[in-house]
Amino acid sequence: MVQSEMGEIEDKNGKSDAEMNMYLSSAVEAGALLLMYGAEVSRVEDTIMRLCVAHGFSGAEVFTITSSIVVTASCSDGRKLTQTKRIRMHVNDFGRVEKINALSRKLCAGDIDPKVFRRAIVRVRNSRGAPPLLNMCMYMIISASLSVFFGGTWADGAAAAISGIVLFAMVRMSEILRMNSMIQAMVCSAVTALAVLILVRIGIGSQPDKIMIGNIMLVIPGIQLTSSLRDMINGDTVSGLLSMSDAVLKAVCVALGFALVIIALGG
Amino acid sequence: MNMEHYIIQTVMGLIGSVAFAVLFGIYDRKLIWIAFGGGAGWAVYLVCTSGGHSRFVGLFISALCIAAFSEILSRVIKAPVIMLLVPMLIPEIPGGDLYYTMYYLVQGNYTEFGNYANQVLAEAGAIALGIILASYAAKLIFSVHAHAKQYVELRERKNEEECYKE
């Protein structure tokens, strides 16, 4: 047992800086994808640590906050390599989180070798997301069900489904135009509020606030607020504070968008 | 609030959980578990609040139940905890109250803003505390299990060695 481990370490010792750097970058890339697609900070740190050990490093120091990853890995001959990764986009896509999780589990168990792992990670990163039509249907269903959930009537639910389409179109458009996320939240909620008020004037649905709550759940960062508190209790105070202030700012923007239209039109 | 209203609310929460799960890229059999967890979590909240507890206690207990369920389930079906936990918690997420907090801030009604801000933080905090407690309980149980296993193995090896000596 000990003999074979020693042999492996000696084998890895012979590898050049360039090769070790490549191994480290695939570990960091996997961690970055996990963070981008909604995994917790503590899990990302743990995964990068395990991946570094599985790639033949003797140890790694990982520091992760919601917007960046810093890893310093040490080789068994005393060399140290450092890489930093900046994360700008956050999307919840747990399908990809699961895929990366399964891949890194396989790598740590020794079922696949680092080259295959690297290629598979790139494939997960480049894979296509869900079809827009499916997402639009989900926006409709979420809006309708949550507006009834918060006390709307069935007619309010129907109105929420229609304004959910408007919201989806706005979100999609601002994604294509690469809008700033705060401006995006404000514009999307303003247009949706306008749609809701028009629907109520026409006669579909009667309580504009209950209709809007269904739509609000899709844009307001309630999940982010809850998970930021969870991070803080968990000991990742910096990440928690960062994502909490982001969530609060975004919530202000959403409320500003809705409120401007409501005050202007007197809904 | 009558029984019919509760049932409609639970079913709507369940549909919302599943739809959010699809939006988050989950397409396979896990949706059934998420539907169950989302509906059951809200039912737990309703039972707690109609039993006379405050809504914070209700949210805390339902978050605790959901988190415990998803910790166990994630080890059974080998999936990351977060992908089960977040969609299941959708009905408990205080999105509406967060909106009213910011709405009153924008309107300049600071009394209501203060009330709602306190409420949102307490609600989100109760949910977060439930999640953390369940996840640490799971970690503790599994590490105790691992230590016990190690101890048993060590003891067996010692016994074997003693037999060999004799």
Interface residues (C-beta under 8 A of the other chain):
Chain A: G38 A39 E40 R43 N92 D93 F94 G95 R96 V97 E98 N101 G129 A130 L134 N135 M138 Y139 I141 I142 S145 L146 V148 F149 F150 I213 I216 M217 I220 P221 G222 I223 L225 T226 S227 L229 R230 M232 I233 N234 A251 V252 V254 A255 L256 F258 A259 I263
Chain B: I8 Q9 M12 G13 I15 G16 A19 F20 A21 V22 L23 F24 G25 I26 Y27 A79 P80 I82 M83 V86 L89 I90 P91 I93 P94 G95 G96 L98 Y99 T101 M102 Y103 L105 V106 Q107 V120 A124 G125 I127 A128 L129 I131 I132
